[in-house]
Amino acid sequence: MASYSTNEFRAGLKVLLEGDPCVVLENEFVKPGKGQAFNRVRLRNLISNRVWERTFKSGETLEAADVMDRDMEYLYNDGEFWHFMLTDGSFEQFAADAKAVGDTVKWLKEQDVYTVTLYNGSPLSVAPPNFVELEIVDTDPGIKGDTAQGGTKPATLSTGAVVNVPLFVATGEVIRVDTRSGDYVSRVKS
Amino acid sequence: MMESSDPGALWRPSCSLLALQTRARLLASLRAFFAERNVLEVETPVLAHYAVTDVHISAVEAKMHLGRPDVGEAYWLQTSPEYHMKRLLAAGSGSIYQVFRAFRDGERGARHNPEFSLLEWYRVGFDHLSLMDEVRTLVESLLGPRQWLTLSYRDLFKRFLGLDPVEVSDGILAERAARVSGLTASSLDRDGALDLLLTHVIEPALKELDAVFVHSYPPSQAALARTDRVDGVEVAHRFELYIGGMELCNGYWELTDSAEQARRFSEDNRQRRLRGLPPMSVDPWFMAALQEGLPDCAGVALGLDRLLMLMLQATRLEEVVTFPVARA
């Protein structure tokens, strides 16, 4: 595996630190004109998701981490694993465990495309697209006509996720949700 | 300006038109400043046979092929014009200054670019204290009046770290540096630990202050400054100027003793070997000039790009240079 010098670190670079894959967030080069140079680096540990701040002597090297992001279609859940398939035409499939799927489980819809991060060829994490469209399976009866007034109510989606929706939205409708905030965006005409 | 990965946008300069205009005005002001004081403007080579021996400064190598692809005659892009300017001084130039493009391998960051502009000047008959006064006059002529503070290196560490850099043991110093950085104490030598505390604790603390002169450096960090006993402690007559926590200048009351200079160069190379760095050949012309006799003088190098950052209140070097190395 390749390695990188601290002088090559830039945001997005994936390296191994203490055996864990990390992504470089920020790299600050500090050096007194005549003195020794250091790199103050912020990294996110891709396994624990914790942010680490580390100082390196300039020119130190870290091994590259075999981490890559791939677009994959969600296929099904077999009770233990969530199965995904590459969208590049290879039909290659990957099984992600509950830890990799994490909170994304509440946005998983069959045939939608997700970003799966692979570490040494296995799913490390699954990220949803910014917006998903899901059906409401349960919410209080709608209030007709009153579309201008504010006020929301909880609605349970087909994935089990609960989002606050406007009062006029009814069970059986499909809505668009922003996965970053978990907010309702709009109704989707079917 | 944010660094873009889109090659279509990278043809543009990273600095504004205002930065171009301010740089032009800065250069005109500098030339007027030195003309008024009868300091002669000079030019010295960027491409030369020898480079500095400094342990923490790496020169960029340049090869000349002389029309034959298999031949590579090694030259170095100069990291500062110091040796050549001192040869001029030894040859009787009198006080001189230069606006110089310097190159340093691997130095890249918010305040570093491997290619940068230096203003370097030497004043015959000055000591470091009188040169510090002139630096102050020059800086205020460009940036307006500032709040000034002058501290010895020792007092700087006492004030911001509660630690006496002269008395403290190697072990306690390394332990403190390790705690601040997460590096292992055993991986830092004495000067490395001092540099670490300077960059990680003191420079950030200096952001709260305006202009701070630091003088009387440890002799191990003398570089090309003369050393002396002051109040029973050996110090180097070297100074640095920080403005808002950013290092702007490095100056010396220049070492004129050629035997001492030779000793420091071989110590540099001994340190280089210890660290697995290639030793650098000592510039024989520079040594010959010192033997011939460098007049008593003080000299200082000032980072022009950083001065421009201060004039424009920029936070990143790329805001004041046309094409930083990523797009050059």
Chai-1 contact restraints between the chains, C-beta under 6 A:
chainA,res_idxA,chainB,res_idxB,connection_type,confidence,min_distance_angstrom,max_distance_angstrom,comment,restraint_id
A,N7,B,G106,contact,1.0,0.0,6.0,A-B,restraint_1
A,F29,B,G109,contact,1.0,0.0,6.0,A-B,restraint_2
A,F29,B,H112,contact,1.0,0.0,6.0,A-B,restraint_3
A,V30,B,T199,contact,1.0,0.0,6.0,A-B,restraint_4
A,P32,B,D195,contact,1.0,0.0,6.0,A-B,restraint_5
A,P32,B,L198,contact,1.0,0.0,6.0,A-B,restraint_6
A,G33,B,E247,contact,1.0,0.0,6.0,A-B,restraint_7
A,G33,B,N250,contact,1.0,0.0,6.0,A-B,restraint_8
A,K34,B,A223,contact,1.0,0.0,6.0,A-B,restraint_9
A,G35,B,H56,contact,1.0,0.0,6.0,A-B,restraint_10
A,G35,B,D195,contact,1.0,0.0,6.0,A-B,restraint_11
A,Q36,B,H56,contact,1.0,0.0,6.0,A-B,restraint_12
A,Q36,B,G192,contact,1.0,0.0,6.0,A-B,restraint_13
A,Q36,B,D195,contact,1.0,0.0,6.0,A-B,restraint_14
A,F38,B,T199,contact,1.0,0.0,6.0,A-B,restraint_15
A,R54,B,G182,contact,1.0,0.0,6.0,A-B,restraint_16
A,T55,B,S181,contact,1.0,0.0,6.0,A-B,restraint_17
A,T55,B,G182,contact,1.0,0.0,6.0,A-B,restraint_18
A,T55,B,L183,contact,1.0,0.0,6.0,A-B,restraint_19
